[in-house]
Amino acid sequence: AVVSTQSTGVRSQMEDEFREAEEMVERAPGDIESEEYREWLEEIMSRGWNEEVKELVAGRKKVSKRNLIRARKRSIVRRYSIIVPEVKEEFQLCPEEDDLTEEEKMKREVEEAFSEIDLTASIEQLSNDTEWMGEIQELVGSWKKVNHHNLSNARRRKIVRRVGEKYPGCSYPLDLEPDEYTEEELMRRR
């Protein structure tokens, strides 16, 4: 029976701290991008919210009200679970569900699309595949070889353009091996 009274006490302490965290964050200015919000962040960091802000920044997550409360609750749970391990199961706030920055959302979406690029077919098969028409025209139009390497590059550029339209102001650093030009084009350039 000792454990249950201890864990009940711990739970109510935790809920008080959760409430305090929510009240603290409710006082935040509305616009994350504003100077006021930055000043408010500095103020709460000086009052012991350092870890939470660092955790979000390191995870490329928005330092938004929702994420701050979630990060704060996670650190409260970590602290109390040392005394009562069961609270860990009870209050699960997965970091995976935090809101990501637009840049990180774009990065994940681009990389997921990259992982689905399928170039196992022969160039002949790909040339007759309507799905690759755009890339093939791009290569032929710029005097580049229609080979797997160039098709992969062209598809990656297309993905970055497409996904980028959803995230204005964000960019994805494309690091590609240069395209290979046709012999005719190389001769012409010499």
N, C-alpha and C positions, 0 to 999 in steps of 0.2 A: 504493500500500500504506500510505502515511502516514495517509491518511484513515481507513482501517479500524482501525488501531491507536488512532487518536485517538477514533474513535466507540466502539470497544470500551471504552476507558478511561472515556469519558463515561457509557456505559451502566452500567458497574459502579458508578460514583460515584452515578448517579441511583438505582440499586437500593438502595444503602446508605441514601440519603436517604429513599427510600420506606419502607424498613424502620424507620428511626428515627421517621418520622412515625407509622407504625402502632403502634410501641411506645408512643410518647407518648400516642396517643389511647386505646390499650388501658387506660392507667392512669386514664382518666376515670371518675368516679362514674357509676353506672348511670342515675339519673333526671335527665333534662334539666331538669326543673322545679325541682330541689332547689337549696338554698343552696350545697351542696358543689360542685355542677356549675358554678354561677356563679363560685365562687372559683377552681375549676380553670381555667375559661375565662380569667379575669383573669390567672392565672399564665402560661398558654401565650401569651397576647397579649403579656405582658411579655417573653416569650422569642422574639419575632419571628413570632407567628402573627396579627398585627394585620390584614394584608391579607385573609387567608382568612376571618376572622370578619366583617369588613366586607363582603366580597363576598357572603357568604351572607345577611347581614341586608338588604343593599341589594336582593338578588334575591328577598326575601320567602321565604327557604328556611329550613328547620329548621337550627339550629346543632347538628346531631346528630353523633355520631361518624362515621357513614358519610359525611355531607356534608363534614365537616371534612377527612377523609382525601382525599376527591376534590378538594376545593379546594386542599389542600396539594400534591397530586400535579400539579395543573394549573399551580401557580406554579413547581414544580420544573421541569416540562417547558418552560414559557415561558423560564425562565432558561437552561437548557441548550440550547434550540433556537437560541439566538443563536450558539453555537459550532458545533453540529451540527444544521442544520435538519431532517434526516431524522427526528430523534426525535419531532417533532411528529406525523408520520403514524403512528408506531409506538405512541405512548401517547395514544390519543384518549379523553378523559374528558369527554364532552359535559355542559356545565352543565344542559342540558335534562333530563338524567336524574336530577338531584338531587331529593331529597324536598322537596316544597313544604310550607309551613305549611298548617294546616287552612283558615285564612282565605283563603289564595291559591287552594287547591284549590276552595273553594266559589265564589270569585269567578270562576274560569275556567269552572267548570261552569255557573254562572248565565249568564254572558255567551255561552257557546256555545248554551245553550237560547234565549236572547234572539234570537240571530242566526237561529234556525230558525223564528221566529214568522212565519207567512205570512198576511197580511191582504189578499191581492190580490182575493179573492172579494167579491161584493157583500154587503151586510148581509142581504139576503133569503137568499142562499145560505148564509151563515154561520149564520143563525138556524135553518136546517134541518139543520145539521151537528152530529151528536151530539158531536163533539170539542169544540164550543164551548158545550155545554149548561150546564156549571158556571158559566162566566163570564157567560153571558146571564142565568141565574137570579140571580147575585150582583147584577148591575146592576139588573134589574127589581125585585128585592127591596129595593134601596136608592133607588128612584126616580131612577135615573140613565138617561140616554139610551143606547140600544143603538146606538152608532156605532163606527167604526173606532178612534177615539182611546180611548174608554173600554174597548173590548174589549182593546186592546193593554195598557192599564194593568192590567186585571183579570188578563190572562194573565201579565204580569210579576210581579204579586203572588203568583199561584199558584205560579209557578216558584220564586220566592224561598222560599216556605213549604215547597215539596216538597224542594228541595235542602237547605234549612236543617235539615230533619229528620235528614239524614245527618251534619251537622256541628254537634252540640250546642255551645252556647257561642259559636258564630261568627255574625256577622251580615253582611248585605250592605246597604250604604246605597242604598236605592231613591230615586232622584231623579226623580219623575214630575210632569208637568204635571197640575194638578188635574182630576178627573173633571168631566164636564158633567152637570148635573141636568136633568130634564125640566121643561118650562114649568110643569106643574101643581105640581111640588115647589117651584119658585122662587116661584110665586104664593102657595103655602101658607106659605112662609117669610116672605114680605113681610107 
